Amino acid sequence: MLSRVPEKPTCLVELLGTDLIGLPLKSPLASNEVIYVLPMQNILVDKGTGIVTSVPSDTPDDFIALQELVKNQDFRVACGVKDEWVFPFEVIPIIDVPSFGNKSAEKVCFDLKMDSPDEKEKLAKAKEITYLKGFDDGIMIVGEFSNRKVQEVKPLIKEKLLKADMAVLYYEPQEKVISRSGDDCVVALTDQWLITYGEAEWKQKAIECLDKMNTFSVEARNSFEHTLNWLTSRARSCSFGLGTRIPWDEKFLVDSLSDSTLYMAYYTIAHILQNGNIYGSDNSYIRPEQMTDEVWDYVFCNGPAPKTSIPSTVLTKMKQEFEYWYPFDLRISGKDLMQNYLAFCIFNHTTLLPKHHWPRGFRCNRHLLLNSEKMSKSTGNFRTLRQAIEEFSSDATRFALADVGDGMDDENFVSETANSAALRLTKEISWMKEVFDDKSSFRLGPPSTYADRVFANEINFAIKDTEIIMMLPCFEML
């Protein structure tokens, strides 16, 4: 417990951060018997407690902060740091990372020629490199979990610390979250139902599903693999809003990210349940209470015929529709949903449906920038597709969209590219008109020259390539 009275935090003492500098501490599982609280320039004081564990062997921020203390005497004096709190300590290797060695932070910082905590862009890049590589490929080289992969050991160390009362669970948003009212959001410790996505057997099913899926890019596949490996318990309930009541605890609603990841299955029978009306505004002859668990199991999971007042012909029709359309070949979504919505979609399909109904493909769209800046109505940097067509023409807009970039990086629509395309197209049309107006110079009869055969061959190649592309699942679905 972090407070004497549950859910009512108790103030134990009020102090400044400077009051803690030099405080001797003992860190769980650390090889040093005593360590000291030291200042760090780039720590986020508005996140958590403002106190973090320093791991200079594998964390670029910590390595650079330690080097700043070692090299900058003026900084030590200004912060009241004694030499004996800094100089006896060496960087202790704990993880071996292929191609980076056992001091990955030092290696990456050296490669990026970085030696100051003020180089924020380089630090961000260094963290991205070391964290991902260290988690995916790192091998522990100290302690009882030596020679085991970091991603395998991390939950084991967490469990060990909790059992020994050397740690407490702490939750925070992954990044800064602002509510619609403009307030900073924190994680509230409340009663909540969770889904344990990290369960080993379930995770293996999800990985098996992903291995057979088309993600249309290496970057997307790598991101999904990383997410499936670290994803653990996530909320499956909320206390307000629209949704379905949790059957065994009706004061809670099913969280939208938990059930919406399977609603592609609902699409297949929606026209039957909604009486053919896409908006569901007409009264259906099937009532919600008739759609029992047994009915859903029959339609989606090949369960036994249910005892229900729904006509058997309707049940059979729903089952046939689902079997015809499932599994879905392609789900198109945004790259920001890869670590939640789409990952949940894989997990939920693999636990509820047989293998032949598992997802076959995800296509993750990037975000669209406008002239290298985020589109925002509040700043005026915003343009709809209709506005772009009216300003540049549909053909010039297509040219600019085709030039926005590849991979998983955000796309950048550049107005100058569209303007330039419009000018080039206009010039091309003018040239075509000039040529066409001079009909007297045209040859008559069938193609007969070498140039004719080359032109026909190039057109045939283009047609063949187009046919191949159009046969891919993403175009079949569209």
Phi, psi and omega in degrees: 000142178259001178214155181292326179246123182307135178066010176230089183305140181249130177282119180269321181196151176248129181204168177263160178300325180296335179292341184267344184299129181089357180294122179285135183224164171240125182260134180304134176068004179282150180282334177279132180293323182228135171232169185234149174287125182232156180285152178218125189285327188256022177283148179272107184283346180262012180235123181064220183269347186082005179241128181229158173282136181264127178232076186294345179289329187228001179242111182305319178305313183290322180296314180294322179296320178294318179296325178296320178291322181292317188271335189252095181294321180301321179294319178297317181295315182299327182266358180071033182266125178277150182300325183288350175276347187241305193291331178291347189262131176249158175292123184258117178294136177229341182225135174258123182245121180308133181076348178249343182081200184261009173224069188297324180296315179298317181297312183292318179298322178293316181297325181272003180054053185244131179217016181220141177291351179280348181276074191294321181295317178295322179297318180298318179294318179298318179296318180299319181292309187288320183296311183293313181294318181295320181288317184286318190240353184294145178238128177295139180237008177224162173075185185291344181258020180303145179073017176243153184291146182301314183296336177278325187277329186308309179294332180290319177293320178301312180298319181296315181295320180293317181295327181273006182058033176258004180203160174231152177289138182221134181237143176207157176298149181295329175213176184298132180237126179249130179284169179296340178274357178092006182269151173289136181262143174236170177271123180270134178274095183230164174296135184198146175271138183240155170252127184271079180295341182280359181302131193302310183295321180293317179300320180297321176298317180297318179295320178298319178296313181298322181302331183261000183270155173263116179255357173067001174196148179295321181299318179296317180298316179299320180294318178295317180299317179297317182294315181297332182280326183262343184298129180236235183280132177227150183298139175239009182220156172217165187255357180208167180104190179270152178150184182265137177292139175290122189305321185267359180204079193287359174283350179250152173256153174289126179299140186299327180287346179274319183262335184290344181287356179241006187284356172298328176294325179294326179308324187292337181237006184301322182294335178280314182290332183257017174058035177082359182262120186297333181268356179068023183275342178275152176287130179264151177281354174255122182271150181307320183292344177283338181277077181279172177302322181295323178293314180298319179298322180294316184287314188261331190243014178059036179283177180292158179300127185277158171273109186206158177274357176290130181304142182298329179295324179289317177301314180297320180296316179298316180297318180296318180297315180296313181296329180287317187271338183262148004280163177283139182279332185208135172237121181259129182208185180266154183293339179288349180259006182293327185270000176224279187307308185288325175296317177299323181301317178297310182301312186291324177293320184289335181271337185256333187240153177292164187305322184289357176246012178286153180303148180252337183196143172237134172242113185261117180281151175270172175274149183257121174268156176241111183055047175070012178232152179298135177290131182207126178294326183294329180265351181087354179273078188207140177207130176276166178298320179297318179296321179296318179295318180294327182276320188247344189091158183292321181293317179293325177295320177298318178302313182294321179291327179288346184253016187280348178120172182235181178075203182259003177289153181299142180281149183232107176276118183252121182300324180297324177296318178294318178298315180297319178297320179298319179294317181295319179295319178298317179296321179295318179296319179298318179297318179299319180295319179298315180296316183294327180293337181263062185294337184296339182269358183288144172280150177249158178097179183288162177302135185220347185264167176299320179299323178298316182293321177297316180298313180297322180295317179296320178297318180296320176299316181297320179295317181296316179298320179295319179299319180296314180297319182293341179274354177292154183304324184296327180275329176299319182289325182284000000 
